[in-house]
Amino acid sequence: MHPASVKEIKTGLEQLTHKELVAACLRLAKFKKENKELLSYLLFESSDEAGYVENVKMMLAEMFDGVNKTNVYYAKKTLRKIVRTAGRFIRYSDEPTTEPEICIYVAEQISSLGFDFKKSAAIENIYLSTIKKINKSIATLHEDLQYDYKRKLEYLTT
Protein backbone atom coordinates (compact mmCIF):
# COMPACT_ATOMS: atom_id res chain seq x y z
CA MET A 1 0.00 0.00 0.00
CA HIS A 2 1.53 3.30 -1.10
CA PRO A 3 0.56 6.74 0.18
CA ALA A 4 -1.16 9.12 -2.20
CA SER A 5 0.80 11.93 -3.83
CA VAL A 6 0.79 15.42 -2.36
CA LYS A 7 -1.50 16.62 -5.15
CA GLU A 8 -4.07 13.88 -4.45
CA ILE A 9 -3.94 14.70 -0.73
CA LYS A 10 -4.45 18.39 -1.50
CA THR A 11 -7.56 17.71 -3.61
CA GLY A 12 -8.89 15.43 -0.88
CA LEU A 13 -8.33 18.14 1.76
CA GLU A 14 -10.18 20.69 -0.35
CA GLN A 15 -13.27 18.49 -0.27
CA LEU A 16 -13.42 18.39 3.55
CA THR A 17 -15.44 20.72 5.76
CA HIS A 18 -13.68 22.93 8.28
CA LYS A 19 -14.46 20.65 11.24
CA GLU A 20 -13.30 17.54 9.38
CA LEU A 21 -10.11 19.33 8.38
CA VAL A 22 -9.37 20.36 11.96
CA ALA A 23 -9.99 16.81 13.21
CA ALA A 24 -7.69 15.40 10.52
CA CYS A 25 -4.94 17.84 11.42
CA LEU A 26 -5.21 17.03 15.12
CA ARG A 27 -4.92 13.35 14.36
CA LEU A 28 -2.00 14.08 12.09
CA ALA A 29 -0.19 15.77 14.95
CA LYS A 30 -0.06 12.46 16.84
CA PHE A 31 1.87 10.72 14.05
CA LYS A 32 5.00 12.39 12.80
CA LYS A 33 6.79 9.70 10.83
CA GLU A 34 3.89 8.36 8.84
CA ASN A 35 2.03 11.59 7.98
CA LYS A 36 1.41 10.77 4.35
CA GLU A 37 0.18 7.26 5.14
CA LEU A 38 -2.21 8.53 7.80
CA LEU A 39 -3.57 11.28 5.57
CA SER A 40 -4.01 8.78 2.75
CA TYR A 41 -6.03 6.57 5.07
CA LEU A 42 -8.15 9.44 6.41
CA LEU A 43 -8.92 10.88 3.00
CA PHE A 44 -9.22 7.87 0.75
CA GLU A 45 -9.58 4.61 2.67
CA SER A 46 -11.47 5.30 5.90
CA SER A 47 -14.81 5.01 4.11
CA ASP A 48 -13.98 1.46 2.95
CA GLU A 49 -12.53 -0.24 6.02
CA ALA A 50 -12.81 -3.75 4.56
CA GLY A 51 -10.83 -2.66 1.50
CA TYR A 52 -8.22 -1.05 3.74
CA VAL A 53 -7.81 -4.25 5.76
CA GLU A 54 -7.44 -6.26 2.56
CA ASN A 55 -4.80 -3.84 1.23
CA VAL A 56 -2.85 -4.13 4.47
CA LYS A 57 -3.12 -7.94 4.33
CA MET A 58 -1.83 -7.96 0.75
CA MET A 59 1.11 -5.76 1.73
CA LEU A 60 1.89 -7.99 4.70
CA ALA A 61 1.63 -11.09 2.47
CA GLU A 62 4.38 -9.65 0.28
CA MET A 63 6.50 -9.13 3.37
CA PHE A 64 5.86 -12.70 4.54
CA ASP A 65 7.01 -13.98 1.15
CA GLY A 66 10.39 -12.41 1.88
CA VAL A 67 10.95 -14.19 5.21
CA ASN A 68 14.22 -16.13 5.28
CA LYS A 69 13.13 -19.58 6.45
CA THR A 70 16.62 -21.06 6.50
CA ASN A 71 18.13 -18.71 9.09
CA VAL A 72 16.17 -18.16 12.30
CA TYR A 73 18.02 -14.93 13.12
CA TYR A 74 16.98 -13.21 9.88
CA ALA A 75 13.48 -14.68 10.11
CA LYS A 76 13.09 -13.19 13.58
CA LYS A 77 14.22 -9.76 12.38
CA THR A 78 11.81 -9.88 9.44
CA LEU A 79 8.90 -11.03 11.60
CA ARG A 80 9.51 -8.19 14.05
CA LYS A 81 9.47 -5.75 11.16
CA ILE A 82 6.20 -7.23 9.90
CA VAL A 83 4.60 -6.96 13.34
CA ARG A 84 5.76 -3.31 13.65
CA THR A 85 4.37 -2.52 10.21
CA ALA A 86 1.05 -4.17 11.02
CA GLY A 87 0.86 -2.20 14.27
CA ARG A 88 1.49 1.04 12.41
CA PHE A 89 -1.38 0.42 10.01
CA ILE A 90 -3.66 -0.70 12.84
CA ARG A 91 -3.10 2.61 14.63
CA TYR A 92 -4.47 4.57 11.69
CA SER A 93 -7.89 2.95 11.90
CA ASP A 94 -10.60 3.85 14.41
CA GLU A 95 -12.61 0.71 13.65
CA PRO A 96 -12.42 -1.78 16.54
CA THR A 97 -12.46 -4.79 14.21
CA THR A 98 -9.37 -3.77 12.25
CA GLU A 99 -6.87 -4.77 14.94
CA PRO A 100 -8.10 -8.35 15.49
CA GLU A 101 -8.48 -8.89 11.72
CA ILE A 102 -4.90 -7.88 10.94
CA CYS A 103 -3.38 -9.52 14.03
CA ILE A 104 -5.14 -12.81 13.33
CA TYR A 105 -3.81 -12.68 9.78
CA VAL A 106 -0.27 -12.07 11.08
CA ALA A 107 -0.55 -14.95 13.56
CA GLU A 108 -1.87 -17.28 10.85
CA GLN A 109 1.02 -16.38 8.59
CA ILE A 110 3.62 -16.85 11.34
CA SER A 111 2.24 -20.29 12.18
CA SER A 112 2.11 -21.26 8.51
CA LEU A 113 5.83 -20.52 8.05
CA GLY A 114 6.58 -23.86 9.67
CA PHE A 115 9.09 -22.83 12.32
CA ASP A 116 9.51 -25.13 15.29
CA PHE A 117 8.66 -22.90 18.22
CA LYS A 118 10.51 -25.23 20.60
CA LYS A 119 13.78 -24.50 18.80
CA SER A 120 13.29 -20.75 18.48
CA ALA A 121 12.11 -18.97 21.58
CA ALA A 122 12.30 -15.58 19.85
CA ILE A 123 9.87 -16.53 17.10
CA GLU A 124 7.61 -18.19 19.66
CA ASN A 125 7.60 -14.96 21.69
CA ILE A 126 6.67 -12.92 18.61
CA TYR A 127 3.80 -15.33 17.96
CA LEU A 128 2.63 -15.32 21.59
CA SER A 129 2.74 -11.52 21.80
CA THR A 130 0.56 -11.37 18.69
CA ILE A 131 -1.90 -13.76 20.34
CA LYS A 132 -1.94 -11.56 23.46
CA LYS A 133 -2.64 -8.52 21.32
CA ILE A 134 -5.52 -10.37 19.66
CA ASN A 135 -7.02 -11.32 23.03
CA LYS A 136 -6.74 -7.76 24.27
CA SER A 137 -8.42 -6.32 21.18
CA ILE A 138 -11.19 -8.95 21.19
CA ALA A 139 -12.08 -8.07 24.78
CA THR A 140 -13.17 -4.57 23.70
CA LEU A 141 -15.59 -5.78 21.01
CA HIS A 142 -19.33 -6.54 21.10
CA GLU A 143 -20.24 -10.05 22.32
CA ASP A 144 -21.25 -11.30 18.87
CA LEU A 145 -17.98 -10.16 17.34
CA GLN A 146 -16.07 -11.55 20.31
CA TYR A 147 -17.55 -14.97 19.65
CA ASP A 148 -16.56 -14.91 15.98
CA TYR A 149 -13.00 -13.79 16.65
CA LYS A 150 -12.55 -16.19 19.58
CA ARG A 151 -13.45 -19.06 17.26
CA LYS A 152 -10.74 -17.92 14.84
CA LEU A 153 -8.31 -17.57 17.72
CA GLU A 154 -9.10 -21.06 19.03
CA TYR A 155 -8.30 -22.42 15.58
CA LEU A 156 -4.89 -20.69 15.77
CA THR A 157 -3.98 -21.87 19.24
CA THR A 158 -4.93 -25.53 18.74
C-alpha positions in Angstrom: 0.0 0.0 0.0 1.5 3.3 -1.1 0.6 6.7 0.2 -1.2 9.1 -2.2 0.8 11.9 -3.8 0.8 15.4 -2.4 -1.5 16.6 -5.1 -4.1 13.9 -4.4 -3.9 14.7 -0.7 -4.5 18.4 -1.5 -7.6 17.7 -3.6 -8.9 15.4 -0.9 -8.3 18.1 1.8 -10.2 20.7 -0.3 -13.3 18.5 -0.3 -13.4 18.4 3.6 -15.4 20.7 5.8 -13.7 22.9 8.3 -14.5 20.6 11.2 -13.3 17.5 9.4 -10.1 19.3 8.4 -9.4 20.4 12.0 -10.0 16.8 13.2 -7.7 15.4 10.5 -4.9 17.8 11.4 -5.2 17.0 15.1 -4.9 13.4 14.4 -2.0 14.1 12.1 -0.2 15.8 15.0 -0.1 12.5 16.8 1.9 10.7 14.1 5.0 12.4 12.8 6.8 9.7 10.8 3.9 8.4 8.8 2.0 11.6 8.0 1.4 10.8 4.3 0.2 7.3 5.1 -2.2 8.5 7.8 -3.6 11.3 5.6 -4.0 8.8 2.8 -6.0 6.6 5.1 -8.1 9.4 6.4 -8.9 10.9 3.0 -9.2 7.9 0.7 -9.6 4.6 2.7 -11.5 5.3 5.9 -14.8 5.0 4.1 -14.0 1.5 3.0 -12.5 -0.2 6.0 -12.8 -3.7 4.6 -10.8 -2.7 1.5 -8.2 -1.1 3.7 -7.8 -4.3 5.8 -7.4 -6.3 2.6 -4.8 -3.8 1.2 -2.8 -4.1 4.5 -3.1 -7.9 4.3 -1.8 -8.0 0.7 1.1 -5.8 1.7 1.9 -8.0 4.7 1.6 -11.1 2.5 4.4 -9.7 0.3 6.5 -9.1 3.4 5.9 -12.7 4.5 7.0 -14.0 1.2 10.4 -12.4 1.9 11.0 -14.2 5.2 14.2 -16.1 5.3 13.1 -19.6 6.4 16.6 -21.1 6.5 18.1 -18.7 9.1 16.2 -18.2 12.3 18.0 -14.9 13.1 17.0 -13.2 9.9 13.5 -14.7 10.1 13.1 -13.2 13.6 14.2 -9.8 12.4 11.8 -9.9 9.4 8.9 -11.0 11.6 9.5 -8.2 14.1 9.5 -5.8 11.2 6.2 -7.2 9.9 4.6 -7.0 13.3 5.8 -3.3 13.6 4.4 -2.5 10.2 1.1 -4.2 11.0 0.9 -2.2 14.3 1.5 1.0 12.4 -1.4 0.4 10.0 -3.7 -0.7 12.8 -3.1 2.6 14.6 -4.5 4.6 11.7 -7.9 3.0 11.9 -10.6 3.9 14.4 -12.6 0.7 13.6 -12.4 -1.8 16.5 -12.5 -4.8 14.2 -9.4 -3.8 12.3 -6.9 -4.8 14.9 -8.1 -8.3 15.5 -8.5 -8.9 11.7 -4.9 -7.9 10.9 -3.4 -9.5 14.0 -5.1 -12.8 13.3 -3.8 -12.7 9.8 -0.3 -12.1 11.1 -0.6 -14.9 13.6 -1.9 -17.3 10.8 1.0 -16.4 8.6 3.6 -16.8 11.3 2.2 -20.3 12.2 2.1 -21.3 8.5 5.8 -20.5 8.0 6.6 -23.9 9.7 9.1 -22.8 12.3 9.5 -25.1 15.3 8.7 -22.9 18.2 10.5 -25.2 20.6 13.8 -24.5 18.8 13.3 -20.8 18.5 12.1 -19.0 21.6 12.3 -15.6 19.9 9.9 -16.5 17.1 7.6 -18.2 19.7 7.6 -15.0 21.7 6.7 -12.9 18.6 3.8 -15.3 18.0 2.6 -15.3 21.6 2.7 -11.5 21.8 0.6 -11.4 18.7 -1.9 -13.8 20.3 -1.9 -11.6 23.5 -2.6 -8.5 21.3 -5.5 -10.4 19.7 -7.0 -11.3 23.0 -6.7 -7.8 24.3 -8.4 -6.3 21.2 -11.2 -8.9 21.2 -12.1 -8.1 24.8 -13.2 -4.6 23.7 -15.6 -5.8 21.0 -19.3 -6.5 21.1 -20.2 -10.0 22.3 -21.3 -11.3 18.9 -18.0 -10.2 17.3 -16.1 -11.6 20.3 -17.6 -15.0 19.7 -16.6 -14.9 16.0 -13.0 -13.8 16.7 -12.5 -16.2 19.6 -13.4 -19.1 17.3 -10.7 -17.9 14.8 -8.3 -17.6 17.7 -9.1 -21.1 19.0 -8.3 -22.4 15.6 -4.9 -20.7 15.8 -4.0 -21.9 19.2 -4.9 -25.5 18.7 
